[in-house]
Amino acid sequence: MTKEERREKIVALLKEAKEPLTGAKLSSLLGVTRQVIVSDIAVLRAGE
């Protein structure tokens, strides 16, 4: 999965979630470290 695909998946998971998702939960779902999730979310937020 590319960075772009992972970031799209993060957005999709957050939109579909019925409750807040932690970085740890997202990292577990996507098979990456929590730090990668934090970095991806920072990039997504900067693009807004």
PyMOL commands that set and color helices and strands:
alter all, ss='L'
color gray80, all
select helices_A, chain A and resi 3-16+23-30+34-46
alter helices_A, ss='H'
color red, helices_A
deselect
rebuild
show_as cartoon
